């Protein structure tokens, strides 16, 4: 019987070592009971009170592929601590021909086993709920006394012997200085750079970065406020920052965040890292400027031209070039022949991306052929101890190969042609006026865009074709022909006769995008 092991530990009071113990006990159980382990699923620091566990969900999904017929857990509470989830997913596994067994809990197959399993699951759920209630009760008692409930202590604070917060005499002045300087107009970036220059580090010894500084500026503990769930105690301990200064900083943070959000929305450069100068090959970066009338302009400019290193490529309009690239890509996706060629390329690449699986399958076919030859020999009256020994060796080898093939399939799932086409079809109906959907489109399909004075070269992730679009004829861009030239051919460089320059790397890049979004 083929089995997989599911192991899990919670984030509250268990460690990585508990996984090793679970796996050891499950493997011992499998060996004693004749199970062949073909894979393991492990969720680290996930509670069983929720079914949102990555490897757990992957195991449930894989059960439909008939790769295994048993799931071995150390105890049933590793599978779930919620009776509804437990019954629901066990029923799903049962429909797929898979059962769940416990390595440490002896549960019979008869009616009494059903009762015992229900009792164990109920006890696990009760334990979980009771433990959570006790933890909350203990934390609430601490909160009423304004004591620390665990976790890291904020920069500038420390704990006294009774676990109350008090200002750190060395670091508290730095916190006050940060608030005063931010209120005076300094940015978070400037503050982080200054603290770094002064070798001031966080409690954990790391550099104080943007996120740490942002949390520091919004931490109400610095005004002496204690908070735990619904319990809020003002002036619970000595304040580091005066209340009026803290409020001024919060007002400035809101204004700065709105300004930053507007700036990002206005200056999202869709082709960043993908747009290149056709003259010198340098990247073209997003820039913005303001005219004498106060109108704001966004454009892409060649790095070499910007640094005056010999290139004289003019800047191009951000909106124009982005709209043209998006339009050309959507035109591609509405061509059924192109979608079918993409699907074929991905299917072919999947076979190449896992060289182990074809080898194992070839070995298995050979072993099956050898077994059949021995069966034919026995049916013909040729039987000997040597044949029997050879048959036993082949059967063991077959079992091992089947297990290894299943392991490969679990580790590297393969998409069908229908799944690939279904995924590609979704992109036909993107709303190109949506910023997020334009980002998806460009990230998935566009490899690079090269801009010349009279044309662009748009290279796509799935092929070595280069799309040539005259800049002077952008309105009729969708009717231009595709030239079957490699990037090196287009640029007149060496090795221009190699047609696979883009196909090799770009097809692989497309496959990575498929595994991520399918």
C-alpha angles and dihedrals in degrees: 000000000000116000141174128207123231115199130175142168129194128239095237112068109348134087140206090271090069089066091058090052093049092049092048094051092045093050091049089051091049092051093049093049101041100254121150110217110222100169149350133228117200131184114190121202095359123132119230089223087084131051092211094105116132101217092038090057091044090053092051090049093047091051089073089061091067092234094136139012103206138047114204119202129180091233131350092252087067088064097048141330094201115081093211093052091044094052093042097052095038087055090051091050091047091055088053091051095255128127131196120231131184119226095204103032116071106218119172124220094239132088091278088058090059090054093046093049091050091050092050092049091047091050091050091051091046091049092051094048093043092049092050091050092050092048092051091046092052093046091048091054089051091048093053086057091043092241126152114266095203133272129097119324116238119257108271095027133089138180127251124215092279092051094253120143117253131168116268106238092216102041103030093077089055090054091052090048091053092052093047094049093047090050088051091058107269117140127238089247092055092049092049092050092049093050089048092051089052091051092240109158136188124259089270092051096254129129114271103249135185096277093047091050092048091053090047093055092052099042109119091196086082089069090050097260119147119202133181119163105303094348113099120173117184118208090014092149137002113300123234096195124043114245095239092052091048091051092050090052091051091052091050092048091055092050093046093048092052091048091048092049091051091048092051093046091051095044106039103140105206096191097047110145090008102069119084137178112253092208101055105005095239121141118263112227129204115257136175134202142174125230126221088265092057096252114144120229128195121198146147120251132190112252092220092050090046091053091043093238097149104287118113100188111148122233117260130215114267096214094047098049094043093050091049094051092047091048092051093048093050088049089056093050092054090061109093092199091058092049091051091049090051091051091049091049092051093048090051092047093051089061090050094045093064108043092168097065098059090048092052092047091051091050090049092052090051092049091050089051091051091049091051090050091055091047089052090049092051091048088052091056098260106130129153140150089256090058091048091050091047091050091053091050092049093048091052090047090049092051091050093048093049090051092049091048090053090049090053092049092049093047095045112029115203122221121222123231090250091054091050093049091046090054092048092048090061090066092059090070100047117136101237090195089066113091093211094050092047088054091053091049095051095041093052103041111019118084100171141334120213117198122206130173093262106021147016129229112214112191118196129210097239105052147027090240118119119210112219117203121177109230091218091059104046092139091065095038095123095063098055117115126249115245117214096221130126122237092255091051091052091052096042092238130146122291090030091156093069107103094185101065094110101021096067100051099028097052089055090049090054092053091055089054091051094053091049099049106029 
